[in-house]
């Protein structure tokens, strides 16, 4: 073997690099174990706060022996675990171009402009065009005689658009501005996440859309993440009304409320108007929840209403007087209310009639969280601030002037945020503070007051400190948000998945079991079938797996549960290459048993291009999976691509080096590729496949027709990926009957579909619903979750426990949630369809080019389409009989994998057909085709058996998440093997016979004419 030294050197280099990069994971695990020991009490329980403090203390300390890498550097280089193995959060944010257009128009209120925004949003659900194009089309339709410049010429676009600018130029400017705004949003979000403290986050922009995808492994506070990502950081500095200035207006409000309530009580009518008005007005005043609002704060109307006392609002003034004495020094003095009464107060201050009783520059805003007592414990009341704004509701100073923000501690040891303003901001701040000496200035973020200190003197240099009732974590997050900047538009979460750490740990165990059991079965089979040759293949297999993990670590890629499935599948593919080689060697040994070296040489040479072609076609499917997939699917595609490359290298080259070493004694070497089992099994096969092709066509047609009928009558079980909605994994401590729970939940989630099915056992359920699917707001998320919890509690009699680790008898928990908006669900379906079509086209083109005959391409495509339809039919049959395997992104990954596997099988048969046609060009085509299939049948069946073994293990032990995936692979491997024999090659045969007849007919016509 001429290039043996080069292969050995490359193998050593990859091995050393793999060991080096995987060592970071080992060091990280050791540090984690040390932290657990440090934080463990006598009972064995781990104090998470103490553990985190230990890890924080060594964050920048060397922990890696010899190289002195810090713990931070070690964490950045360790092998990542995906959300499904570690727990965490996946979020897709969408930036609204409509908000950006409104800002660029100077908040234009022209009716046609506003209507065009709505029309574009409606049309976007059914069009592939971008939002701005749809908007311009709608605006031109509504205002055909108006120039676009008339809507966008203002101070925001000064210097780029004036009233004489042509429409085409306006479009270019606006489209560029929208794109830039989305890019800025992406950069701001990335900055926030980078400073958030999450280990190994993944942030990427989905090109061609206003979407940003974020993976945050290990996150255990989803609510904090949502607020951090969606917070627009609308920072304002506002003057505060003094009590003596607003007391007369409070009396007027009080008189109005008392009269209104007396009139309603006299009529015996309970008014719902206030609550509705509050919901509408609050959304206008504050687009998102406060960034760090306490769960019991004024932002939670559901809690406030549930705890609300029935104290009459006539006591408003006396309540105010009592709470005035409880104010904390330096904080807003004045109005404070019981948390349970905040809903009632909101109804009052957002009542339209109240606006006529107060000055137009008077605004009411709550503190971001309740006050604490001297010991730091939250009290039961919260402050309501009375603030001033300038004409048009503008603040005298906003957050755009803030250049830097850092969290630290004030002179009393309390967490604070230091701000530095730019030159313009410093001038305005000097004027604002100079005019309010002795008065308060409120620091407001997203319409919630974080602090309202009293101005002691004029601040001339723009350097200030925000103090308030912050925790260290809150101060850090607030500083990060302010430092990152203000978002051009408020992003909304259109897709979300939360995986609890307990669910991730369970998935890890199941994934590891799948790999180990699959390996054991394959190792045993290969030794039993190929003797010492099987041992060589097993060595290459272990090297292959080691390389996969090492390269994943080098690329800093995440290992996901579908990624583990990719490794399991790679095991089967790696064995397939060795089976091809060993079967070729055995064929050569049958011709000349005494010439072992020549048989090995010819075996590797003749199998090479077959292995190459089959790996390329599978690689094509992996590339399209990566291109169009997201989240775990990308993880699967990356692992599959790495696995294909590693399995090709190890199976073709490393085994060749090992075999060359074992045969260094020449033809007398003691190496065998035959065992008593393999010498008797599958030998001398000669079936009539081509002659039975019409029977096979009929069977396939019947299955597909029945499958299509099942899809038409009963449908398919589409997951939230494809239809939108929300899904929840619910865990109990007792057995639950899914059908009974489903019926009960239907009453709580009205006018929606609800599906409940077991998820790996009778104590764990997966609940999917399209309730409020069109509403992607955080408020809707809370509404659905609350309705679900209420329904489950009523049905089971158990109480909800938010901490999965504390679940016990009489309680249930929700360790995992997922949300997919209706719009993004449509896009996922489109991308799934596109990936399948592109994969089929690419495979057709490759087969056509490699085999230099379009008929081979047609045979391959018909077989692949046949396989896809059979798999879909099996899913339809399963759903018909109550087994609800979901059609989702993971299913598309499985379908493309089936396509890759099937074409792998087909290429092997096609390669033998091409070889036989070249060796005997004038031989009977029927016999040549039949001989080609029979001569590769041994390899085809062995590969199918070994791959089926590992996929069966995946199906049995891979966990509920991959149950549908592995079922699709089981069906796909069987049908792919069948189609390679009974569909693909017979189609090529029929196409060649048709061409042959046509050629003879044309020849006869020419002869007759002659």
N, C-alpha and C positions, 0 to 999 in steps of 0.2 A: 504494500500500500504506500504510494508515493508521498502523500501528504500527511502521513501519520504523525510526524513530529509537530506539524502545525496544529493539528487537531488536539494533540496532547497539551500543547502550550496554551491554546485557547481555552480548553477545559479547565486547566489549572488557574488561569486568570479569572474566569467566570466564578470558579469555586472560591477563590480567595476573596473576591469582591463580595460574593454572596455571604460568606462567613462574616466578613467585616460589617456589612450593612445589617445583617440579622443580629449581630452582637448588640446593637443599640437596643433592640427589643428585649434581649435578655437582661441588659443592665437596667432598663426601665422597669421590668418586672421585679427585679431585685429591690430597687428603690421603693416600689409600691408595696412590696412585702414588708420592708423595714418600716414604712409609714403605718401599715396595718398593725404591726407589733407595737409601735409607739403609741398608737391611739386605742389599743385594745384594753378594756377594763378587766377586772377579775372574773366577770361572768362570761367573757369572750365577746362581748358586744364592742363594736368599733364606733368611737366618737368621730363623726365625719368632720366636725369643726376642728378637732385636734389633729386629725390626719391632714387636713388641708393646710393647717398652720405649719405642720412639719414640712410638707412639700413646698410651701411658699418660702420657708426659711432656707432651703437648699436650691431654690430655683436658679440662681446664678452661681452656685458652688460646683466645683469639679466633682463628678461622681463616677467617671469612666476611668478605670485604672490605666496607667501608662500614657494614654492620649490626653488625659485631663479635660475631657469634654464636660461642660456644665450639664445640669439636669435639663435645662431649657433646650440645649442643643441635642441632647439624647432624645427628648420627646419629639423634636422636630424631625428626627431621622428614623424613628422606630417604625415598624410595620403597622400601618394604619388598619384599624378595624372599622368597617362600615356601620351605619346606624343599626342595621338589623342584627349585628353581632355585639355591639357595644351599648346600644341604646342611644338616643339623641333625637335630633329634630331635622327634618328636611322641609324647606320652605321655598315656594316660588312666589316672588313678589312681582306685581305688575304696576308699572308707573303709568298713570293716566295721562295720555297726550291731551285730553280735553282740558285738564287743569293748566297745563303748560300753555295751551292756546289762549285760554282766558287771561292768563298773566301777560302774555305777549300782546294781547289786545287792549291792555290797560283796564281789565275788568269790564269789557264792553257789554252793555245790557240790551243791545239791539235785539228785538224779538226774533228776527230772522237768523241772527248770529247764534242765539241760544238754541233755536229750533234745529239749526244745522248740526250743532253738537249732538243733540239727541238722535237725529236721523243717522248720523255717522256711527253712533254706538249701536243702534239697531241693525244697521246694514253690515256691521263688522262680523256679526254672528254667522252671516251667510256669504261672506266675501273674503277672498284671500288678499285683497288690496289693503294697504296700511291705512291707519285711521286718518291721517292728515289728507290723503288723497280723497277718501270718502267724504271728509268734511268739506273740502274745497268744492267737490262736485255738488254736494247738497247746498252749499251757500250760493253757488252760481245759479242753481235751479231756483232757489227762493228769492234771490236778489240779482236777476240777470243784468240789470242796468247799473249796478253799483260796482265800483272798483274795489279790489281786495285791499288796496292801500287805505281806503276810507275806514276799514275796520282795524288796521294794524299800525297806522301812523300815529305814534305817541312817544312819550319820553322813554318808554322801555325799549323801543326800536330806533331811537334817534340816531341818525348817521347811516342807517342801513335801509330804512323805509321812510319815504316822505309821501306826500299826497300825489305826487306825479309819478311814482314808481309803477312800472308795468306789472300786470298780474303775474306773468311768468317769473319775474324777478322776486316778487313778493313770496311766491310759492317756494322758490329756492331758499330764500332767507328763513322763512318759517320752518320748512322741513329741516334745514340745517340746525336751527335753534332747538327744535324738538329733539333731534338726535343728540345734540350736545347736552341738552338737559337730562336726557336719559343716561348719557355717559357720566355726567356729574353725579347723578343719583347713584350709579353703580360704584363710583369711586368713594362717595360718602359712606355708602353701606359697607364697602370693603374696609374703609378706615375704622368704622365703628366695630365691625366684627374682629378686625385685627387687634383692637384694643380691648375687646370683650373678655379675653382670657381663655377662649376655647382652644383646646389643643387640636391642631391640624384641621382647621376649617377649610371647606372648599366653596369658593364663590366664583360663579361664572355668569356672564351675560348670554342670553339666548339671542343670537344674531338675527336681525330681521324683525324682532319684536321688542316690546318695552318690558321684557321679563328678565328677572334676575333669579338664578337658582342658587340656593345656599344649603350646604350640608354642615351640620354642627354636631359631630359625635360627642357623646358624653354629657350633653346638656340635660340638666334635671329640673330646669325652671322655665318651661315653655312660655308662660305668661310674661316673664321678664324679657324673653327674646322677642316676642311679638311687639311689645311696647318699644323696645330698643330699635327694631327694624322699621316700624311704621311711624315713629315719632318724627314729625316734621321739624322739630326744634324751633318752633316759632317763639323766639325769645323777645319779650317786650319789657320795657321799663316804664311803669305807669305811676302817676301821682295818686295819692290816697286821700279820699275825703275824710275830714275830721268829724268825729261824732256830733259836734255842735252844728256842723254844716248839713248833715244828712238826717238829723233827728226829726225835723218837720216832715220830711218825705216819708219816713217810716211811720209816723202817725197817720198820714194820709193813706198809706198802703194798708195799715192796720184797720182803719175805719172801713175801707172798701171791702176788705176780706170778711170782716164781721158782718157787714150788711149783706154781702153775697151769700154767706153760709146761712144766715137767718132766713133769707128768702128761699133758699133751696130746701131747708128743713121744713119750712112752712108748707111748701108745695109737695113735700114727701119725695123729692127727686134727688138721687145721688148723681152728681155730675161727673162724667168721665172726661170732660173737655180738658181739664187741667193736665191730666196724665198724658193725653194725646199731644197737647201743645208742648209739654215738656219734652216729649220724645223728639218732636220735630225741631224745636228750637235748640235743644242741646246738640243735636247733630250739626246744626249750622254754626253754633258757637265753638264747638270743639270737635274736630274731625276724628280725633283719636283719643283713647283713654290717656290719663296722665301717665307719664313715663314710668314713674315708680310708685304709683298709687297703692296704698295698702288695700288688702282685700276687703276691709270693712270701711273703706273711705266713701266719700260722697259720690264717687263715680259709679258705685254699684247700687243702682236703683232697686234691683230685685231684692238685695239684702235689706236695704233701707225700708222698702215697703213691707217686707216680711216682718221686720222688727218694729215697725212703726207703732207708736203708742197712739191712743185716741185723745191725747191732750188737745184741748181747743186752741185754735190759733189766736184767740183773743188774748192769750197770755204772752204773745210775742214780745211786747215791750218789757214786761216784768222779767221774762226769761233773759232778755238782753241785759238787763240791769244786774241780774245775778251772776251771769257769766263774765261780765266786765271785770270783776274782781279776780278772776282766775287767769287772766292773761299772763303770758310769760314775758319777762322783761325783754324789750327789743323786738318783740313780735307784734303782729297786727292787733291793736286793741279794738274793742268794739263788739261786733256781733259774733256770737258763738252758739251752736245749737247741738242738741243731742243727735247722734248719728242716726238714730231711729226716726228722727223727724226731718231728715234731709229731703226725702221725696216730697213731703208736704211743702217745704220751703221752695223747692225747685218749681213746683206748680204755681206758686205765687209769683216768683220773680220772673218767670217766663210767660205769664199771662199777658196777652197783648194790651189789656186795659191798664195794666200797671205802668206800661211805658208812657202813657199819657199823664201819669201822676208824677213822673220824675224827669229831671233834666235829660236832654238827649246825650250828654257826655257822661252819664252815670252808668256804670256797669257793675254787676255783682259777680264775683268769682270766689270759689271755694279754695281753701288751702289744699295742698296736694295730699295731705294725710292728717289724721287726728293728732292732737297734741299728746305729749308724754308727760308723765308726772316726774317728780324729782329722781325717781329710781329708773327712769327710762321706759316705764310701762305705758302703753297707750291708754289715754283716757277715753271716755265715752262721748266726747263732744269734739266738734270741728269748727274752725273759724270760717265765717263768710265775710269777704272783703268788699268794700265799696270803693271802686276805682274810677279814675278820670281818664278819658281819652280825648284826643283832639277831634276836630271836625272830620266827618266821614268815618269815624271809628278808628282813626290811625293813632298809633303810639308815638310819643315824642322821640323815642329812641328804640331801635330794634336790634336783633342779634347779628345782623350783617356786619356791624362795626366791630364785633369781637374778633380779635386776631388770635388769641391764645387763651386756654383755660386749663388749669391744673388743680387737682384735688390735694388738699393738705389739712392742716389743723389750725384753728384760731388760738388766741391767747388763753382760752379756757380749756383747750384740749379737745374741742369739738370739731368734727369733720366740716370742712368748708371748701369752697371753690374760688380760686384766684383767677380774675379775668384781666386781660389787657386789651384795650381798645385801640383802633387805628386813629389817625390824626383827626378825621372828620368826627368820629365817635367821641373822642376826647373833648372836642369843642362843645358838642351838644351835651355831653355828660357834665361838663363844667357848668354850663348854663342851667341844666335841670337841677343839679344839686345845689347850685347857688340860690335858686329861686325857692328851694324847699328846706332851708335850714330850720331844724326843729320839727319838721314834718316827716312823714314816712314816704318812701318810694318802694313800690312793690316790684319784685322781680318775678315775672310771669312767664312760664313756659307752657305753651299749648293750652292757654286759658286756665291754668291752675297756678296759684300763688305758691312759690317755693320759699320766699322770704320777703319781709317788708320792714327793713331796718329804718330807724330814724336817722335822718341826715344830721351829722354833728357839725359839718362845715363843708365848704365848697371843695370838690375834688378836681384838681386842675390837670392831672396827668393821664387820666383814663385808666388808671390801675385801681381795681376794686376787688372786693371779696364778697361772695355770696355766702351768707351764713343762714342756717336754718336747722330744723329738726331732722338732720340727715344721719343715716348710718354711713359707715365707711364705704360700703358697696354702692349705696345710692349716690354718694358724692363722686365716686370714681366714674360711674356710668354717666352722670350728668355732665361731668367735665369732658368725657369722651365725646358725647353728643354735641356739646357746644364747640369743641375743638374741631370736630369733623365738619361742622357747618350746617347750614339750613338746606333741607332738601328742596329742589326746584318744584316738586309736586309730591303729594302724599301717596306713597306706594300702598297697595293693598295686597293682602295675602290671598292668592287665587288657588294655591295648592299647598297642602301641609300634611306632614306625617310625623307623628310622635311615637317613638318606640321606647317603652320603659326599660330600665336596666335589667330587670328580672327576665323580661321577655328576650332581651338580647343575649343574656347568659344561657338561657335555655336553647336558643338557636345555635350558640357556639358549640354546646355539647352535642347537639344533634348533628351539626355539620362535621365535627371531628369524628363522630361515630361512623358517619357515612363514608368518609375517606378511609378510615382504618379498615372497616369491614370490606369495603370494595377492594382495597389493596390485598387483603388476605385472600379473598376468593380468586382474584386474578393471578396472584403469585402461585397459589396452589395449582390452578389450572394450567398455567404455562409450564411449570415443571413437569406436571403429569403428562402433558401432551408433547413437549419438545425437549425433554431431558435437560442436558447441559446447555443447549441453545436457549431453553426457557429461562435458565438461571441468568444467562447473559442479558436476556430481555428484561428480567426483573431488576438487575443492577442498573440498566439504562433507565428503567422506569423510576427508581428511587432517585437517581441523579436528576431526572427530568423534574420531579416534584420539588426537589431541593432548589433547582435553578428557578422554578416558577416563584417560589417564596422569596428567594434572594433578589430576583429582578423586580418583583413587586416592591420590596423594601427600597431598592435603589431608585426606582421611579417615584417613590413616595406615594404610591397608589394605595387605594383602600381595598382591603379584602372584605367582600360582602358574602352573604349567604348564597346568592346566585353565583358569585365568584367561586365559592367552594363547589357548587354544582359544575362550574366550568372545569375545575380541577378533576372532579370525578369523571367528567366526560373526556377530559384529556387522557386520563388513564386508559380508557377504552381505545382512544385514537392512537396513543403511543403503541399499544399492543398490536393494533391493526397494521402499523408499518412493519413491525417485526414479523407478524404472521405472513405478510406479503413476501418478505425476504426469505423467511425460512421455507415457505411453500415452494418458492422458486428454487432454492437450494436442493430441496428434496426432489423436485422434478429433474434437476440435472444429475443428481445422484442415481436416479432410476436409469438414466441413460448410460452413465459410466460410474458405477459405485466405487471404483478404485481411485478416482481422481478427485479427492476431497477439495483440494485447493482451487481447482478450476471450477468446481461446482459452487464454491463460496463466491469466487470472483464473478461468475456469470449471474448468480442469484442476486447479488447486490446491484450489479449493473442493470439487469433487466427489470428489477423492481423499482429502480430509482425514479424514473420518469412517471411511473404510475403513482408512486407515493407523492412525488412533487405535484402532479396535477390534482390529486385528491386533496392535498393540503391547501393548495392555492384556492380551490373552489370553496373550501370551508372558511379560509381566511377572508374571502370576499363577503360571506355572510356576516362574519364577525365585524368587519369594517362598517358595514351598513347598520349593524346593531349599535355600534359605537356612535355613528354619525347621527342617528335619529332617536336613539334611546336617551334615557335620563336616569339619574340616581343609581339604584342597584343594577339596572340593565347595563349602564356603562361599565360598572364594576365587573359584571359577567363578561362583557365584550373584551375588556382589557385583559382579564385573566385568560379568556379563550385564545386571544391573539398571541399572548406570551406562551401559553401552553402549546399552541400549534407550532410555533418557532422552536421551542425547546424540545418538543417530542420529535420533530423532524431531525434536529441536530443529534439528539441522543440516540434515536432509533437507527439512523442511517450511518452516522459517523462514529459515535462512541462505541456502539456495538461492534462496528467494523474493526476498531482498534483492539477491542477485547478479544474478538474472534481471531484476529491476526496473531495476537500474543499467544492464544491457546493453541494455534496451529503452527507454532514456530518449528515443530519437528516435521513439518511437511505432511504428506498424505497419510503418514502413520500416526498422526496426532489423535489423541483420545477425546474427541468431541463428537457428540451425536445430536441429531435433530429429530430422532424418531424414538418413540417408546412403544411398548406393547399396545397401549391404548390407541395411539395415533396410527399405528400400522394396520389396525383393523377397522378403525372408524373412517367413514366417508371416503373409502377407497374404491376405485373402479366405478364411479358413478356415471350413468348414461341415461338421463331422463329426456323425454320428448317434450321440451319446453315450448319450442316454436309451434309445434303442431297443436298445442293446447292453448295457444294465445287467445283465441276467440272465446273460449270458456272463461279465461281470466278477465278478458274485457267485459264479459257479461256480469261476472261476479262484482267487479269494481263498479260498473255502472249501477247495479242494483243497490249497492251500499251507499253510493253517492246520492242517488235519487231518494232513497229512504232518509238519508241524513238531511238533505235539503228539505224534505217534507217535515221532518222533526223540527228543523229550524223555523220553517214557515208557520207551523201550528203552535209549537211550544216555545220557540225562541231559544236564545242562548243566555247563559248567566253572565251578563256583562258586569264587570266590576266598576267601582267608582272611577277608575282611570278612563273608562270609555263612555260612561253615561253621566258622570258628575254626581256629587252627593257627599255624604260623610259616612265613614265606617268606624266602628269601635270594637276593640277586643275587650270583652267583659269577663272577669274571673270571679267565680263563686267558691264557696267552701262546701257546696252540696251539689247534687245532680239537678240539672234543669232540663225540662222538656222544651226543645226549641219551638215547636209549633204552638204550644200554649203561650209562651212568652211573646211570640210574634203577633198572635191575635190580640193580646192585651196591649202591646205597644201601639198597635194600629189606632187605638182610641186616643192615645196621648199625642201621636204625631199625625194629626188629621190631614186629610187630603194629600196623602203621600204614600209611597210604597215603602214597606218595611220588610226586610229579609233577615231571618235569624237562623243560623246554622251552627253546629258544633265546630269547635276549632281545636282539634287534637284531643278531645275528651268531653264528657258530659258536664264537666264543671267549668268549661271555658267556651264562650259563645262569641261569634262574630256577627255583629249587627250592622246592617247597611241600610241607609235610608236616603231618599231624595228630598226629604223635608227641608224646605227653604233653600233648595239647591240654587236658585237664581240669586239669592242674597249671600254675598261672600264676605260680609262685614263681620267684625269681631262680636258685635252684638248678636247677630244671627247664630254664630258659633255657640255663644253662651245660652241662647234660647233653646237650641236643639239639645245641647248637653243637659241643661236643667230639666227639659221635658223627658229626656231619656232616663235620667237618674230617678225622677219622680215615678215614671212608669215602672222601672225595674224594682224600685223600693216597694211600690204598691203590690206588684205581682209576687215578689219573693218574700216580702216581710223583712228583708235585710236592709242595713244601713250602708250608705256609700262611704268608702274609705279612700281618700285621695292618695295616700302613701301605700304603694303596693307591698312594701315590706311589712306592713302592719295588718295585713288582711287576716281575719280570724273568723270563727264561727259567728254567723249572724251578720256578716259584712260581705260586701262585694267591692271590687276595684276595677278601674279601667286603665290597664297598663299601656295601651296603645290606641292612638286615634289617627284618622286620616281624613283629609278634605281635598276634593278636586272640584273646582268651579266648572260650571257648564261650558264656558268658552274654552277653557284649557282642555277639557275632556274632548271637545271636537278636534282641537289641534293634535292631541295625542292619537286619536283615531286616524287622522289624516297622515301623521308621520308614520304610524304603524303600517298603514296601507302602502305608503310611498316606499318604506324600507323593504317590504316584501317584493313589490314590483321591481324596484331597482336591483335587488339581489337576483331575481329571476333573469332580468335582462343581462346583467353582468355575467352570470353563469352561462347563459346562452351564447353570448359573444365569445367567451373564453373557450368553451367547448368547440364552437365553430372554427375558431382560429387554430386551436391545438390539434384538432382532428381533420382540419381542412375539408370539412364536409358539413353542410348545413343540416343534413338529415340527422346527424348525431346530436346537433343542438336541439332540433325539434323533438327527438326522442327523449332527451334529458328534460326539457321544459314540460312536456306532456306528463312525464313521470312525476316531476316535482309538483305540478298542479294537482295531479291525482293524489299525491301524498298529503298535501295541504287540505284537500277536500275530505279525505278519509279521516284525518285528525279532527277537523271541525265536526264531522258527522259523529265521531265517537263522543265528542264533548256534548253534542246535541242529544245523543242517546242517553248519556249519563245524566244529563239534566232532566230528561223525560222521566227517568226512573228515580228521581229524587237525589241524585248525587251532584251537587252544585259546584263543580269545578269552574272557577271564574275565567272569563275572557278578559285579560288585562295586559299590561305591558310585559309581565313575566311570561304570559302565554305567547306573545309575539316573539319573545326571545327563544322560547321553546320551539315555535314553528320555524323560525329561521335556522335554528340548530338542526331540526329535523331535515330541512332542505339541504344544509351543509353535509349532514351525515349521509343522506340518500344519494346526493351527487357523488360523494366519496365512493360509495358502493358502485354506483353506475359507471364512474370513470374506470374502475378496475375492470369491469366487464367490457366496456368499450375499448379499453387498451388491448385486451386480448383479442377482441374482434378485429381491430386494426392490424394486429400482428398476424393473425391467421389469414386475413384477406391479402396481406402482402406476401405471405409464404406460399399460398395456393390461390392465385388470382382467378383461375379457371375452374375452381372446385364449385360444387353445388352450394349456393348461398344458404339454403335451408340447413344443410349439414354443417356448414362452417359456423353459422350462428349458434347452432345447438352445441357444437363442440366447444365453442368459446365460453358459453355459459357453464357447461359441465366442468370444464377445466379450471374455472375459478370458483366453483361451488364450494369446494373445501375451504378456501380462504373466506368466502362470503359468510358461510355458516359459523365458522370459528369466531370471526370478528363480531358477528351478531351476538353470539352466545356470550363472549367476554364483555361486550358493551352492555348487553342486557343484564348481566350480573351486577355491574356497578350501578346501573340506573335503577334496577330493582331495589338495591340497597338504599339508594337515594329516596325512592318512593316509600320504603318502609321506615327509614330512620331519619330522613332529611327534615322532618317537621312539617307542620301544616302549611307554612308559607310556601313551600316548594312542592306540595302535593300535586297541584294541578300541573306544574312544570314537569315533574317527573312522570306523571301519567301521560302527558303529551309526548315525552321522549320514549316511553315504553311503546306506545302505539306507533310512533314515528319510526322507531328502529325496526319493528316488525313489518310495517307497511313499506318502509324504505327498502328493506331486503327483498320483499315480495315484488315491488315495482321495478327494481333493477333487473330482476329475472323475467317477470311476466309482462311488464309494460314497456320499459325504456328500450330494451333490445328488440322486442317484437315490433315496436313502432318503427325503429330504424329498418328492420327487415321489410315491413310493409311499404315503407317509403321507397326503399331501394327496388322492390319488385314493381311498384307503380312506375318508377322511372325507367326500369328495364323494359316494361311493356310499352311505355310511351316511345322509348328509343326504337324498339322493334317495329312499332306501328309507323313511326316516321320513316324508318328505313324501308319498309314495305311500300309506302306511298312514293318515296323517291324512286324505288326500283320500278314500280308500275309506270311512273311518268317517263322513266328512261326507256 
